[in-house]
């Protein structure tokens, strides 16, 4: 059953929020999070400061939106596209998408995200982690992955490793291919899960 068709006003609201979000990301990428203001974002997006506050309560909320977009990407784009015959192949493919997401976010934005002040990485219940937990649980069920740790623990372990690599990529100014490095890195870690 299809949902209700969005009204013109609802579509306009979605467009305005997306425009503010995209302008904020662009400015963040070019100038850094700490160097942009809500006034600057609003002006560049062609909206009032009040409109900005209608959609985001602060500049930090743009960060939160980045994670919502990432989770939506994994739910709508990745979930049904994960390929592989084995759990390990599916995990490697999963982290290819994770690399793509980080690369498409942009190096400077990634640098802003990968700090100890950002607690969104450890927020529980996000779809991005849930999908990986499901892949791991399937691998445990088929006997490919150890059951010494829960899917949640193994997901956390893999994400700590993957985030470390993305952080290193940021430190090296994006000078290497993140996706290729991620595949090699995760491939070396996976045998420890057998």
N, C-alpha and C positions, 0 to 999 in steps of 0.2 A: 504494500500500500504506500503510495506516495504521500509526502508531507504537503502542507499548504504552500502555495506559491508565495514567494516573498513580495511584499508591497514595494512600490517605487521608493518610498521613504526608508524602508529597511535596507534595500539595496544601496541607497545613497549613504546610509550610516555605515554599512560594511565597507563601501568604497572610501569613505573619509577615514575610517580607522586604519585601513590598509595603506592609504596614502601617508598618514602620519607615521605609521610603523616603518614603511619603506624609506621615507625621508630620514627618520631617526637613524636607521641602519646605515644609510649612505653617509650621513654626517659622522656617525661613529667610526665608520671605516676610514674616512678621510682625515678626521681631526682627533679621534679618541673620545671615549665616553666622558671623561672629566673636562674636556675642552668644549663641550656643546651645552647649550642652554635650552630650556623649554621654549623660551621666546624665539630662539633661532630655529628650532624644529617647526614651531607653529608658523612662523613667517614663511619658511621655505615650502611648507606643505600647503600654504594658502588658507590657513584656518586661524581662528582666534585662539588665544591662550585658553580661554574657557572651553573651547572645543577639545583642545588637547586633554584638559582635565576631565572632560566628559568620558573619554575613552581610556585614559591612563591616569592613575593618581600621582605618578611621579615618573622621573626619567628611569628609575629602576624597574618600573613596570614594563618598560620596553624589553628589558632583559627577560622578564617572566614570559613575555609574549614570544620571545625567541624559542624558549623551551616548549611552549604550546605548539608553535609551528613545527618544531622538531618532532614532537610526539605525534602530531597530525600526519607528518610526512611518513613516519613509520607505520601508522595505522592505515592510511589511505594509499600510500605508494609502495611501501616495502613489504608489508605482511604477506601479500599474495604473490610476490615476486621472488621471495627467497628461494634460491636453487641449491640443489645438492642431494646426493643419494644418502649421505651419512650426516649425522648430527654435526660432525666437525666441518664438513663442507658447507653446511647451512650456517654455522657460526662464522666461518670465514666470509661467506657471502654477506651475512649481516654486517660485519665490520667493514666491508667494502662500502656499503651504503652509509655507515656511520662516518667513514672518511669523506665521502661525497658531501654529506651534510655539513661537515666542518669546513671543507674546502669552499663550498658555495656560500657559506656564511661570510667568508673573507678573513684574511690573515689578521688584520687589525682588530676586527670584531672578535675573533677567536682569542686574541691576546687579552682583550677586555674581559672575556668570559672565564678564561683559565687562570683565576686567581684564588687565593685562599679565602677571600671575602665573599666569594660566590657560593652560597649554600644550596643553590638549585640542583647542583650535581648530586647531592646526597638526599634529595627529597624522595621519599618512598611513594610507590604507587603510580609512577609515570609510565605511560604505555611503552616507551622505548625500552625500559628495563623489563616490563612484563612480557613483551614479545621474546626477548632473549631467554627469559626464565622458561617460557613454554618450549623453546627449542631445546634447552638443556634438559628439561623434564622428559621430553620425548626420547632424548639420547640416553637418559638414565633408564627409562622403561625398556629400551631395546638392548640395554647392556653395554652400550658404547661408552658411557660416561659413568664414572664412579658415583656411588651413592653415599660416600663418606661425608659429603657436604650437601646441603640443600641447594635447589636451583637458585634461590635467592643469594646464598653465600657465594656460589660460583659466578653468578652474574656480577656481583659486587667485585669479586676478584678480577674478572675480565675487564670490567670498566675501569678499575684502578690502573690496570696495565695500559689500556687503550687511551685513557685520558693522559697518562704519563707520556705516551708517544706524541699525542697532539700538542702537549705542552712543549716537548722537545722540538717539534716542528715549528712552533711559534718562536722559540728561542733562536732557531736557525733561520728565522725570517722566511719560512716557507721555501727554503732552498732545495728541498728534495720532494719527490712525489709521495705524498702522504698515503695514498691508496696502496701503492706498491709496498711501501714500508710497513703499513698496517697488516697486509696479508702475510708478509714474512714474519713479522713480530708475533701475531696471533698464532700462526702455524707452529712456531717454536714453543709457544706456551701450551697449546692444546694437549700434547702428549702427557702433561702432568695431570690431566683430568681423567685419564683412563683408569 
